[in-house]
């Protein structure tokens, strides 16, 4: 059992301002900014928040098909994760290849 101050928040729903805040992260040197933003959202949001993020992401002209330094897109990465199916569907619905 987790200590009270270490309890994990499950199913957290962010408001639009919190979701949009993920558009402001700075990418590390050598990492495509659009890929970095997508990956941060993928790792930090539940599927509902992630779907909302993708709307804001595409509305502001970001690239859903951006690649990491190894040349992979987030769709390629999510397709290998057991929990990635819903995220992969959301990416494809938003227009990712």
Phi and psi restraints in degrees (range 20) as a CNS / XPLOR table:
assign (resid 1 and name C) (resid 2 and name N)
       (resid 2 and name CA) (resid 2 and name C) 1.0 -80.1 20.0 2
assign (resid 2 and name N) (resid 2 and name CA)
       (resid 2 and name C) (resid 3 and name N) 1.0 144.3 20.0 2
assign (resid 2 and name C) (resid 3 and name N)
       (resid 3 and name CA) (resid 3 and name C) 1.0 -64.0 20.0 2
assign (resid 3 and name N) (resid 3 and name CA)
       (resid 3 and name C) (resid 4 and name N) 1.0 153.7 20.0 2
assign (resid 3 and name C) (resid 4 and name N)
       (resid 4 and name CA) (resid 4 and name C) 1.0 -53.5 20.0 2
assign (resid 4 and name N) (resid 4 and name CA)
       (resid 4 and name C) (resid 5 and name N) 1.0 -41.9 20.0 2
assign (resid 4 and name C) (resid 5 and name N)
       (resid 5 and name CA) (resid 5 and name C) 1.0 -76.8 20.0 2
assign (resid 5 and name N) (resid 5 and name CA)
       (resid 5 and name C) (resid 6 and name N) 1.0 -5.5 20.0 2
assign (resid 5 and name C) (resid 6 and name N)
       (resid 6 and name CA) (resid 6 and name C) 1.0 -112.7 20.0 2
assign (resid 6 and name N) (resid 6 and name CA)
       (resid 6 and name C) (resid 7 and name N) 1.0 4.9 20.0 2
assign (resid 6 and name C) (resid 7 and name N)
       (resid 7 and name CA) (resid 7 and name C) 1.0 -61.2 20.0 2
assign (resid 7 and name N) (resid 7 and name CA)
       (resid 7 and name C) (resid 8 and name N) 1.0 136.0 20.0 2
assign (resid 7 and name C) (resid 8 and name N)
       (resid 8 and name CA) (resid 8 and name C) 1.0 -84.7 20.0 2
assign (resid 8 and name N) (resid 8 and name CA)
       (resid 8 and name C) (resid 9 and name N) 1.0 136.3 20.0 2
assign (resid 8 and name C) (resid 9 and name N)
       (resid 9 and name CA) (resid 9 and name C) 1.0 -86.4 20.0 2
assign (resid 9 and name N) (resid 9 and name CA)
       (resid 9 and name C) (resid 10 and name N) 1.0 117.5 20.0 2
assign (resid 9 and name C) (resid 10 and name N)
       (resid 10 and name CA) (resid 10 and name C) 1.0 -106.7 20.0 2
assign (resid 10 and name N) (resid 10 and name CA)
       (resid 10 and name C) (resid 11 and name N) 1.0 140.4 20.0 2
assign (resid 10 and name C) (resid 11 and name N)
       (resid 11 and name CA) (resid 11 and name C) 1.0 69.7 20.0 2
assign (resid 11 and name N) (resid 11 and name CA)
       (resid 11 and name C) (resid 12 and name N) 1.0 22.3 20.0 2
assign (resid 11 and name C) (resid 12 and name N)
       (resid 12 and name CA) (resid 12 and name C) 1.0 -62.8 20.0 2
assign (resid 12 and name N) (resid 12 and name CA)
       (resid 12 and name C) (resid 13 and name N) 1.0 133.3 20.0 2
assign (resid 12 and name C) (resid 13 and name N)
       (resid 13 and name CA) (resid 13 and name C) 1.0 -109.5 20.0 2
assign (resid 13 and name N) (resid 13 and name CA)
       (resid 13 and name C) (resid 14 and name N) 1.0 122.4 20.0 2
assign (resid 13 and name C) (resid 14 and name N)
       (resid 14 and name CA) (resid 14 and name C) 1.0 -86.3 20.0 2
assign (resid 14 and name N) (resid 14 and name CA)
       (resid 14 and name C) (resid 15 and name N) 1.0 151.0 20.0 2
assign (resid 14 and name C) (resid 15 and name N)
       (resid 15 and name CA) (resid 15 and name C) 1.0 -78.5 20.0 2
assign (resid 15 and name N) (resid 15 and name CA)
       (resid 15 and name C) (resid 16 and name N) 1.0 172.4 20.0 2
assign (resid 15 and name C) (resid 16 and name N)
       (resid 16 and name CA) (resid 16 and name C) 1.0 -59.4 20.0 2
assign (resid 16 and name N) (resid 16 and name CA)
       (resid 16 and name C) (resid 17 and name N) 1.0 -36.4 20.0 2
assign (resid 16 and name C) (resid 17 and name N)
       (resid 17 and name CA) (resid 17 and name C) 1.0 -63.6 20.0 2
assign (resid 17 and name N) (resid 17 and name CA)
       (resid 17 and name C) (resid 18 and name N) 1.0 -41.6 20.0 2
assign (resid 17 and name C) (resid 18 and name N)
       (resid 18 and name CA) (resid 18 and name C) 1.0 -66.8 20.0 2
assign (resid 18 and name N) (resid 18 and name CA)
       (resid 18 and name C) (resid 19 and name N) 1.0 -42.2 20.0 2
assign (resid 18 and name C) (resid 19 and name N)
       (resid 19 and name CA) (resid 19 and name C) 1.0 -62.2 20.0 2
assign (resid 19 and name N) (resid 19 and name CA)
       (resid 19 and name C) (resid 20 and name N) 1.0 -45.6 20.0 2
assign (resid 19 and name C) (resid 20 and name N)
       (resid 20 and name CA) (resid 20 and name C) 1.0 -64.3 20.0 2
assign (resid 20 and name N) (resid 20 and name CA)
       (resid 20 and name C) (resid 21 and name N) 1.0 -26.6 20.0 2
assign (resid 20 and name C) (resid 21 and name N)
       (resid 21 and name CA) (resid 21 and name C) 1.0 -61.5 20.0 2
assign (resid 21 and name N) (resid 21 and name CA)
       (resid 21 and name C) (resid 22 and name N) 1.0 -22.5 20.0 2
assign (resid 21 and name C) (resid 22 and name N)
       (resid 22 and name CA) (resid 22 and name C) 1.0 -70.1 20.0 2
assign (resid 22 and name N) (resid 22 and name CA)
       (resid 22 and name C) (resid 23 and name N) 1.0 -13.5 20.0 2
assign (resid 22 and name C) (resid 23 and name N)
       (resid 23 and name CA) (resid 23 and name C) 1.0 -78.5 20.0 2
assign (resid 23 and name N) (resid 23 and name CA)
       (resid 23 and name C) (resid 24 and name N) 1.0 -7.2 20.0 2
assign (resid 23 and name C) (resid 24 and name N)
       (resid 24 and name CA) (resid 24 and name C) 1.0 -103.7 20.0 2
assign (resid 24 and name N) (resid 24 and name CA)
       (resid 24 and name C) (resid 25 and name N) 1.0 2.1 20.0 2
assign (resid 24 and name C) (resid 25 and name N)
       (resid 25 and name CA) (resid 25 and name C) 1.0 -70.4 20.0 2
assign (resid 25 and name N) (resid 25 and name CA)
       (resid 25 and name C) (resid 26 and name N) 1.0 140.7 20.0 2
assign (resid 25 and name C) (resid 26 and name N)
       (resid 26 and name CA) (resid 26 and name C) 1.0 -92.0 20.0 2
assign (resid 26 and name N) (resid 26 and name CA)
       (resid 26 and name C) (resid 27 and name N) 1.0 133.4 20.0 2
assign (resid 26 and name C) (resid 27 and name N)
       (resid 27 and name CA) (resid 27 and name C) 1.0 -79.4 20.0 2
assign (resid 27 and name N) (resid 27 and name CA)
       (resid 27 and name C) (resid 28 and name N) 1.0 146.8 20.0 2
assign (resid 27 and name C) (resid 28 and name N)
       (resid 28 and name CA) (resid 28 and name C) 1.0 -64.4 20.0 2
assign (resid 28 and name N) (resid 28 and name CA)
       (resid 28 and name C) (resid 29 and name N) 1.0 158.4 20.0 2
assign (resid 28 and name C) (resid 29 and name N)
       (resid 29 and name CA) (resid 29 and name C) 1.0 -55.3 20.0 2
assign (resid 29 and name N) (resid 29 and name CA)
       (resid 29 and name C) (resid 30 and name N) 1.0 131.3 20.0 2
assign (resid 29 and name C) (resid 30 and name N)
       (resid 30 and name CA) (resid 30 and name C) 1.0 88.3 20.0 2
assign (resid 30 and name N) (resid 30 and name CA)
       (resid 30 and name C) (resid 31 and name N) 1.0 -1.3 20.0 2
assign (resid 30 and name C) (resid 31 and name N)
       (resid 31 and name CA) (resid 31 and name C) 1.0 -111.8 20.0 2
assign (resid 31 and name N) (resid 31 and name CA)
       (resid 31 and name C) (resid 32 and name N) 1.0 129.7 20.0 2
assign (resid 31 and name C) (resid 32 and name N)
       (resid 32 and name CA) (resid 32 and name C) 1.0 -58.2 20.0 2
assign (resid 32 and name N) (resid 32 and name CA)
       (resid 32 and name C) (resid 33 and name N) 1.0 128.6 20.0 2
assign (resid 32 and name C) (resid 33 and name N)
       (resid 33 and name CA) (resid 33 and name C) 1.0 -58.5 20.0 2
assign (resid 33 and name N) (resid 33 and name CA)
       (resid 33 and name C) (resid 34 and name N) 1.0 -45.2 20.0 2
assign (resid 33 and name C) (resid 34 and name N)
       (resid 34 and name CA) (resid 34 and name C) 1.0 -63.6 20.0 2
assign (resid 34 and name N) (resid 34 and name CA)
       (resid 34 and name C) (resid 35 and name N) 1.0 -41.4 20.0 2
assign (resid 34 and name C) (resid 35 and name N)
       (resid 35 and name CA) (resid 35 and name C) 1.0 -62.1 20.0 2
assign (resid 35 and name N) (resid 35 and name CA)
       (resid 35 and name C) (resid 36 and name N) 1.0 -44.3 20.0 2
assign (resid 35 and name C) (resid 36 and name N)
       (resid 36 and name CA) (resid 36 and name C) 1.0 -58.9 20.0 2
assign (resid 36 and name N) (resid 36 and name CA)
       (resid 36 and name C) (resid 37 and name N) 1.0 -44.2 20.0 2
assign (resid 36 and name C) (resid 37 and name N)
       (resid 37 and name CA) (resid 37 and name C) 1.0 -63.0 20.0 2
assign (resid 37 and name N) (resid 37 and name CA)
       (resid 37 and name C) (resid 38 and name N) 1.0 -43.8 20.0 2
assign (resid 37 and name C) (resid 38 and name N)
       (resid 38 and name CA) (resid 38 and name C) 1.0 -62.0 20.0 2
assign (resid 38 and name N) (resid 38 and name CA)
       (resid 38 and name C) (resid 39 and name N) 1.0 -44.8 20.0 2
assign (resid 38 and name C) (resid 39 and name N)
       (resid 39 and name CA) (resid 39 and name C) 1.0 -65.2 20.0 2
assign (resid 39 and name N) (resid 39 and name CA)
       (resid 39 and name C) (resid 40 and name N) 1.0 -41.4 20.0 2
assign (resid 39 and name C) (resid 40 and name N)
       (resid 40 and name CA) (resid 40 and name C) 1.0 -59.7 20.0 2
assign (resid 40 and name N) (resid 40 and name CA)
       (resid 40 and name C) (resid 41 and name N) 1.0 -44.3 20.0 2
assign (resid 40 and name C) (resid 41 and name N)
       (resid 41 and name CA) (resid 41 and name C) 1.0 -66.2 20.0 2
assign (resid 41 and name N) (resid 41 and name CA)
       (resid 41 and name C) (resid 42 and name N) 1.0 -42.1 20.0 2
assign (resid 41 and name C) (resid 42 and name N)
       (resid 42 and name CA) (resid 42 and name C) 1.0 -60.0 20.0 2
assign (resid 42 and name N) (resid 42 and name CA)
       (resid 42 and name C) (resid 43 and name N) 1.0 -42.9 20.0 2
assign (resid 42 and name C) (resid 43 and name N)
       (resid 43 and name CA) (resid 43 and name C) 1.0 -80.1 20.0 2
assign (resid 43 and name N) (resid 43 and name CA)
       (resid 43 and name C) (resid 44 and name N) 1.0 -22.6 20.0 2
assign (resid 43 and name C) (resid 44 and name N)
       (resid 44 and name CA) (resid 44 and name C) 1.0 -111.5 20.0 2
assign (resid 44 and name N) (resid 44 and name CA)
       (resid 44 and name C) (resid 45 and name N) 1.0 0.8 20.0 2
assign (resid 44 and name C) (resid 45 and name N)
       (resid 45 and name CA) (resid 45 and name C) 1.0 -128.6 20.0 2
assign (resid 45 and name N) (resid 45 and name CA)
       (resid 45 and name C) (resid 46 and name N) 1.0 149.9 20.0 2
assign (resid 45 and name C) (resid 46 and name N)
       (resid 46 and name CA) (resid 46 and name C) 1.0 -75.5 20.0 2
assign (resid 46 and name N) (resid 46 and name CA)
       (resid 46 and name C) (resid 47 and name N) 1.0 172.1 20.0 2
assign (resid 46 and name C) (resid 47 and name N)
       (resid 47 and name CA) (resid 47 and name C) 1.0 -62.3 20.0 2
assign (resid 47 and name N) (resid 47 and name CA)
       (resid 47 and name C) (resid 48 and name N) 1.0 -37.1 20.0 2
assign (resid 47 and name C) (resid 48 and name N)
       (resid 48 and name CA) (resid 48 and name C) 1.0 -65.6 20.0 2
assign (resid 48 and name N) (resid 48 and name CA)
       (resid 48 and name C) (resid 49 and name N) 1.0 -44.5 20.0 2
assign (resid 48 and name C) (resid 49 and name N)
       (resid 49 and name CA) (resid 49 and name C) 1.0 -64.6 20.0 2
assign (resid 49 and name N) (resid 49 and name CA)
       (resid 49 and name C) (resid 50 and name N) 1.0 -40.4 20.0 2
assign (resid 49 and name C) (resid 50 and name N)
       (resid 50 and name CA) (resid 50 and name C) 1.0 -62.8 20.0 2
assign (resid 50 and name N) (resid 50 and name CA)
       (resid 50 and name C) (resid 51 and name N) 1.0 -42.2 20.0 2
assign (resid 50 and name C) (resid 51 and name N)
       (resid 51 and name CA) (resid 51 and name C) 1.0 -61.9 20.0 2
assign (resid 51 and name N) (resid 51 and name CA)
       (resid 51 and name C) (resid 52 and name N) 1.0 -41.8 20.0 2
assign (resid 51 and name C) (resid 52 and name N)
       (resid 52 and name CA) (resid 52 and name C) 1.0 -63.9 20.0 2
assign (resid 52 and name N) (resid 52 and name CA)
       (resid 52 and name C) (resid 53 and name N) 1.0 -43.3 20.0 2
assign (resid 52 and name C) (resid 53 and name N)
       (resid 53 and name CA) (resid 53 and name C) 1.0 -56.8 20.0 2
assign (resid 53 and name N) (resid 53 and name CA)
       (resid 53 and name C) (resid 54 and name N) 1.0 -43.7 20.0 2
assign (resid 53 and name C) (resid 54 and name N)
       (resid 54 and name CA) (resid 54 and name C) 1.0 -60.9 20.0 2
assign (resid 54 and name N) (resid 54 and name CA)
       (resid 54 and name C) (resid 55 and name N) 1.0 -34.5 20.0 2
assign (resid 54 and name C) (resid 55 and name N)
       (resid 55 and name CA) (resid 55 and name C) 1.0 -62.7 20.0 2
assign (resid 55 and name N) (resid 55 and name CA)
       (resid 55 and name C) (resid 56 and name N) 1.0 -49.8 20.0 2
assign (resid 55 and name C) (resid 56 and name N)
       (resid 56 and name CA) (resid 56 and name C) 1.0 -64.1 20.0 2
assign (resid 56 and name N) (resid 56 and name CA)
       (resid 56 and name C) (resid 57 and name N) 1.0 -39.5 20.0 2
assign (resid 56 and name C) (resid 57 and name N)
       (resid 57 and name CA) (resid 57 and name C) 1.0 -60.1 20.0 2
assign (resid 57 and name N) (resid 57 and name CA)
       (resid 57 and name C) (resid 58 and name N) 1.0 -48.4 20.0 2
assign (resid 57 and name C) (resid 58 and name N)
       (resid 58 and name CA) (resid 58 and name C) 1.0 -74.3 20.0 2
assign (resid 58 and name N) (resid 58 and name CA)
       (resid 58 and name C) (resid 59 and name N) 1.0 -34.3 20.0 2
assign (resid 58 and name C) (resid 59 and name N)
       (resid 59 and name CA) (resid 59 and name C) 1.0 -62.2 20.0 2
assign (resid 59 and name N) (resid 59 and name CA)
       (resid 59 and name C) (resid 60 and name N) 1.0 -28.7 20.0 2
assign (resid 59 and name C) (resid 60 and name N)
       (resid 60 and name CA) (resid 60 and name C) 1.0 -94.9 20.0 2
assign (resid 60 and name N) (resid 60 and name CA)
       (resid 60 and name C) (resid 61 and name N) 1.0 11.5 20.0 2
assign (resid 60 and name C) (resid 61 and name N)
       (resid 61 and name CA) (resid 61 and name C) 1.0 82.9 20.0 2
assign (resid 61 and name N) (resid 61 and name CA)
       (resid 61 and name C) (resid 62 and name N) 1.0 17.1 20.0 2
assign (resid 61 and name C) (resid 62 and name N)
       (resid 62 and name CA) (resid 62 and name C) 1.0 -79.1 20.0 2
assign (resid 62 and name N) (resid 62 and name CA)
       (resid 62 and name C) (resid 63 and name N) 1.0 160.0 20.0 2
assign (resid 62 and name C) (resid 63 and name N)
       (resid 63 and name CA) (resid 63 and name C) 1.0 -97.2 20.0 2
assign (resid 63 and name N) (resid 63 and name CA)
       (resid 63 and name C) (resid 64 and name N) 1.0 112.3 20.0 2
assign (resid 63 and name C) (resid 64 and name N)
       (resid 64 and name CA) (resid 64 and name C) 1.0 -67.6 20.0 2
assign (resid 64 and name N) (resid 64 and name CA)
       (resid 64 and name C) (resid 65 and name N) 1.0 -18.5 20.0 2
assign (resid 64 and name C) (resid 65 and name N)
       (resid 65 and name CA) (resid 65 and name C) 1.0 -105.6 20.0 2
assign (resid 65 and name N) (resid 65 and name CA)
       (resid 65 and name C) (resid 66 and name N) 1.0 20.1 20.0 2
assign (resid 65 and name C) (resid 66 and name N)
       (resid 66 and name CA) (resid 66 and name C) 1.0 -61.9 20.0 2
assign (resid 66 and name N) (resid 66 and name CA)
       (resid 66 and name C) (resid 67 and name N) 1.0 151.8 20.0 2
assign (resid 66 and name C) (resid 67 and name N)
       (resid 67 and name CA) (resid 67 and name C) 1.0 -116.6 20.0 2
assign (resid 67 and name N) (resid 67 and name CA)
       (resid 67 and name C) (resid 68 and name N) 1.0 155.6 20.0 2
assign (resid 67 and name C) (resid 68 and name N)
       (resid 68 and name CA) (resid 68 and name C) 1.0 -82.2 20.0 2
assign (resid 68 and name N) (resid 68 and name CA)
       (resid 68 and name C) (resid 69 and name N) 1.0 177.4 20.0 2
assign (resid 68 and name C) (resid 69 and name N)
       (resid 69 and name CA) (resid 69 and name C) 1.0 -59.4 20.0 2
assign (resid 69 and name N) (resid 69 and name CA)
       (resid 69 and name C) (resid 70 and name N) 1.0 -20.7 20.0 2
assign (resid 69 and name C) (resid 70 and name N)
       (resid 70 and name CA) (resid 70 and name C) 1.0 -88.7 20.0 2
assign (resid 70 and name N) (resid 70 and name CA)
       (resid 70 and name C) (resid 71 and name N) 1.0 0.7 20.0 2
assign (resid 70 and name C) (resid 71 and name N)
       (resid 71 and name CA) (resid 71 and name C) 1.0 85.4 20.0 2
assign (resid 71 and name N) (resid 71 and name CA)
       (resid 71 and name C) (resid 72 and name N) 1.0 14.5 20.0 2
assign (resid 71 and name C) (resid 72 and name N)
       (resid 72 and name CA) (resid 72 and name C) 1.0 -99.6 20.0 2
assign (resid 72 and name N) (resid 72 and name CA)
       (resid 72 and name C) (resid 73 and name N) 1.0 144.4 20.0 2
assign (resid 72 and name C) (resid 73 and name N)
       (resid 73 and name CA) (resid 73 and name C) 1.0 -89.3 20.0 2
assign (resid 73 and name N) (resid 73 and name CA)
       (resid 73 and name C) (resid 74 and name N) 1.0 165.6 20.0 2
assign (resid 73 and name C) (resid 74 and name N)
       (resid 74 and name CA) (resid 74 and name C) 1.0 -65.9 20.0 2
assign (resid 74 and name N) (resid 74 and name CA)
       (resid 74 and name C) (resid 75 and name N) 1.0 -30.8 20.0 2
assign (resid 74 and name C) (resid 75 and name N)
       (resid 75 and name CA) (resid 75 and name C) 1.0 -62.8 20.0 2
assign (resid 75 and name N) (resid 75 and name CA)
       (resid 75 and name C) (resid 76 and name N) 1.0 -39.1 20.0 2
assign (resid 75 and name C) (resid 76 and name N)
       (resid 76 and name CA) (resid 76 and name C) 1.0 -65.4 20.0 2
assign (resid 76 and name N) (resid 76 and name CA)
       (resid 76 and name C) (resid 77 and name N) 1.0 -42.2 20.0 2
assign (resid 76 and name C) (resid 77 and name N)
       (resid 77 and name CA) (resid 77 and name C) 1.0 -67.3 20.0 2
assign (resid 77 and name N) (resid 77 and name CA)
       (resid 77 and name C) (resid 78 and name N) 1.0 -48.0 20.0 2
assign (resid 77 and name C) (resid 78 and name N)
       (resid 78 and name CA) (resid 78 and name C) 1.0 -62.1 20.0 2
assign (resid 78 and name N) (resid 78 and name CA)
       (resid 78 and name C) (resid 79 and name N) 1.0 -30.9 20.0 2
assign (resid 78 and name C) (resid 79 and name N)
       (resid 79 and name CA) (resid 79 and name C) 1.0 -66.8 20.0 2
assign (resid 79 and name N) (resid 79 and name CA)
       (resid 79 and name C) (resid 80 and name N) 1.0 -17.9 20.0 2
assign (resid 79 and name C) (resid 80 and name N)
       (resid 80 and name CA) (resid 80 and name C) 1.0 -94.3 20.0 2
assign (resid 80 and name N) (resid 80 and name CA)
       (resid 80 and name C) (resid 81 and name N) 1.0 -7.4 20.0 2
assign (resid 80 and name C) (resid 81 and name N)
       (resid 81 and name CA) (resid 81 and name C) 1.0 -96.9 20.0 2
assign (resid 81 and name N) (resid 81 and name CA)
       (resid 81 and name C) (resid 82 and name N) 1.0 135.6 20.0 2
assign (resid 81 and name C) (resid 82 and name N)
       (resid 82 and name CA) (resid 82 and name C) 1.0 -59.1 20.0 2
assign (resid 82 and name N) (resid 82 and name CA)
       (resid 82 and name C) (resid 83 and name N) 1.0 -36.7 20.0 2
assign (resid 82 and name C) (resid 83 and name N)
       (resid 83 and name CA) (resid 83 and name C) 1.0 -89.5 20.0 2
assign (resid 83 and name N) (resid 83 and name CA)
       (resid 83 and name C) (resid 84 and name N) 1.0 3.7 20.0 2
assign (resid 83 and name C) (resid 84 and name N)
       (resid 84 and name CA) (resid 84 and name C) 1.0 -85.4 20.0 2
assign (resid 84 and name N) (resid 84 and name CA)
       (resid 84 and name C) (resid 85 and name N) 1.0 -7.4 20.0 2
assign (resid 84 and name C) (resid 85 and name N)
       (resid 85 and name CA) (resid 85 and name C) 1.0 -58.1 20.0 2
assign (resid 85 and name N) (resid 85 and name CA)
       (resid 85 and name C) (resid 86 and name N) 1.0 -47.6 20.0 2
assign (resid 85 and name C) (resid 86 and name N)
       (resid 86 and name CA) (resid 86 and name C) 1.0 -64.6 20.0 2
assign (resid 86 and name N) (resid 86 and name CA)
       (resid 86 and name C) (resid 87 and name N) 1.0 -38.5 20.0 2
assign (resid 86 and name C) (resid 87 and name N)
       (resid 87 and name CA) (resid 87 and name C) 1.0 -68.0 20.0 2
assign (resid 87 and name N) (resid 87 and name CA)
       (resid 87 and name C) (resid 88 and name N) 1.0 -40.4 20.0 2
assign (resid 87 and name C) (resid 88 and name N)
       (resid 88 and name CA) (resid 88 and name C) 1.0 -61.3 20.0 2
assign (resid 88 and name N) (resid 88 and name CA)
       (resid 88 and name C) (resid 89 and name N) 1.0 -44.4 20.0 2
assign (resid 88 and name C) (resid 89 and name N)
       (resid 89 and name CA) (resid 89 and name C) 1.0 -61.6 20.0 2
assign (resid 89 and name N) (resid 89 and name CA)
       (resid 89 and name C) (resid 90 and name N) 1.0 -41.3 20.0 2
assign (resid 89 and name C) (resid 90 and name N)
       (resid 90 and name CA) (resid 90 and name C) 1.0 -65.0 20.0 2
assign (resid 90 and name N) (resid 90 and name CA)
       (resid 90 and name C) (resid 91 and name N) 1.0 -41.3 20.0 2
assign (resid 90 and name C) (resid 91 and name N)
       (resid 91 and name CA) (resid 91 and name C) 1.0 -61.4 20.0 2
assign (resid 91 and name N) (resid 91 and name CA)
       (resid 91 and name C) (resid 92 and name N) 1.0 -46.4 20.0 2
assign (resid 91 and name C) (resid 92 and name N)
       (resid 92 and name CA) (resid 92 and name C) 1.0 -66.1 20.0 2
assign (resid 92 and name N) (resid 92 and name CA)
       (resid 92 and name C) (resid 93 and name N) 1.0 -39.2 20.0 2
assign (resid 92 and name C) (resid 93 and name N)
       (resid 93 and name CA) (resid 93 and name C) 1.0 -62.3 20.0 2
assign (resid 93 and name N) (resid 93 and name CA)
       (resid 93 and name C) (resid 94 and name N) 1.0 -35.4 20.0 2
assign (resid 93 and name C) (resid 94 and name N)
       (resid 94 and name CA) (resid 94 and name C) 1.0 -75.8 20.0 2
assign (resid 94 and name N) (resid 94 and name CA)
       (resid 94 and name C) (resid 95 and name N) 1.0 -12.8 20.0 2
assign (resid 94 and name C) (resid 95 and name N)
       (resid 95 and name CA) (resid 95 and name C) 1.0 117.1 20.0 2
assign (resid 95 and name N) (resid 95 and name CA)
       (resid 95 and name C) (resid 96 and name N) 1.0 4.9 20.0 2
assign (resid 95 and name C) (resid 96 and name N)
       (resid 96 and name CA) (resid 96 and name C) 1.0 -71.0 20.0 2
assign (resid 96 and name N) (resid 96 and name CA)
       (resid 96 and name C) (resid 97 and name N) 1.0 150.8 20.0 2
